[in-house]
């Protein structure tokens, strides 16, 4: 884990992939130059993404700390920085990242052995995705896992494939999806 001084120094990352999740959410995969994730983090922490000449903003790290290859950020378009990220950043471009920041989920002590219920709506899944995937990677350390996730419509679910094809097939893991408007 980085010490406090390291969190103030921007790391230069390369955007290696951009996945369009919904009409206004994209997931950005970032690696350090030469490969690997930029720094160690704990489930639920966040980082500051900086775009020189444009500004910076703080976003949840949505990838699990167990992933050593890259970091991911699922970002909803809602302002000048997020508009720039959505429309002007392409794979191969560099971006500055500082972190980790914020509190984390107590996965190593208070949550071990417990049955867990996660509830999220819309982009609120972003900080939970990190902890859920961490727990699935260390599945024997936790009890049952239930995820209740709501969105306006099916098209507004973030990481739909993961929600329907990855998480539900894990041991003692259930995913309950709900939408505001009735549709197939």
N, C-alpha and C positions, 0 to 999 in steps of 0.2 A: 504494500500500500504506500502511496506517495505521502511524504510528510507535508505539513501545512505550507511550507515554503514552495514546494514543487507545484502546488495547485495554482499558484499565482503566475507561473511561467507557462505561456501558451505552447502547446505541442502542435507541430504541423502535421496534419493528416491529409490523406488523399481520399476523395469521395470515389469509391470503387463501384457502387451500384446505387440506383435510385428506383424504388418500387412505388408505383402509383397505387395507393390503397383504396382511396375514395376520391370523389370530385375535389376535395379540399385537404386531403391528408396524403403525404408521401413519406416513405421510410428511406432514410439516407444511411448507407453503409459506409463507414469511415475506417481506414487502416492507417497505421503509421507508414512513413516512406520505407519501402523495403518489406512491408507486411507485418501483421500482428496488430493487436489492439494498442491504443495509445498509452493507457495507464490502467492500473487495477482499480476496481470499484466494487461496491457492495450493492446487493439488490435494493432498488428504490432510489439510488442516488442520481444526481443530475450533473450536467456539465454546461459550460458556456461556449457557444459557437460564435466565433468572430469572423466577420467579413470586412477586410480592410476597406476603408472609405465608405462603408455602409452602416456599420454598427455591430452590436452583439446582443445576444439574448440567451437565456438559460432554458435548457430542455432536458426532459427525462432521458436517461440512458435506458433504452428499451431492450437491449440485448442482455443476456445472462452473464454474470461474472465468470461463469465456467467456460464461456466462449473465448478462446485465446486468439482467434484469427482476426476479429474485427469488433467494432462497436456499432450499434445502430441507434438511430434517433427517429422516432415517428413524429412528424411535425405537421400541425394543422395550419393552413394558410389563414392568417388573421391580422397581418400588419406589414410594415415595410420590410423588416428583416425576413419574415417568413415568405413574403411575396418574392423577394430576391432569391431565396433558396429554391422556391418552387419553379421559378421561371428562368433563372439565369445560371444556376449551378448545373454542371454536367459531370458525368463520370470522368475521372482523370484530373479534375480540378483540385487544387489544394484549399484547405480551410484550417483556421487556427481553432484549437479546442483547449479549454482549461478545465481542470477538475481533478478529482471528483468533489462535488459539493453536496451538502444536505445530509439529513438523517437517512438511515437505512432501516429496512425491516430486520427485526432481531431473529434472523434465520438460524443462527448458530446456538441460541440458548432458549429463549422464551417460546419459540414456535416449534422446536423439535418435538416430535412425537404427537403433536396435536392434529386434530381434524380442523381443516381450514375452509373458510367461506370467503370468497373474493367477490365483490360487487362493483361493477363499473358501468359507465355509460359513455358512449362516444369516444373521444380521445382520452378519456379517463383510464382506458386500458393501458396506456403507455407505461406509467410507472409500475403497474401490476405485472405486466408481461415479463419484466426482468426477474421478479421474485418467483412467479409461477414457473418459468422455465428453469430457474435455479433449483427449485424444489423437485421438478420432474427429473432433472439431471442427478439429483441425490434422493431419489424416490423413497428409498427404505428408511430415511430419517424422519418422514412425516406421515401422519395419518391420512384420512381421505381428503381429497381436494375437490371443492365445488366452486365453479365459476358461474356467476350470473352476470350476463353482459347484455345491455340494451343499446339500441340505436334507433334512429328515425325510420330506417328502412334497411332491407338486406344489403343494399348498395353502400350503406354507411358503416358497415362493420369493418374494423381495421384488423388485418391478418385473418381474413375469413377462412382460408385454407387451414391454417394452424388451429383455429377454433373448431373446425368441423372434422378434420382428418388426422390431426396430430394429438392434441390434448385429450380428446375423448377416448382414445384407444390405450391410454396409459393406465396402469394399475390404480384402482380406486379413485379415478378422476372422472368427474362429470361436468359437462358444460351445458348451461341453460341459456338459450338465446331468446331475446324478446325484441319486438319492433313496435313502433308507435302506430304504423299504418298496416292494415291487413294486406298480405300478399303471399304468394306461394313461397 
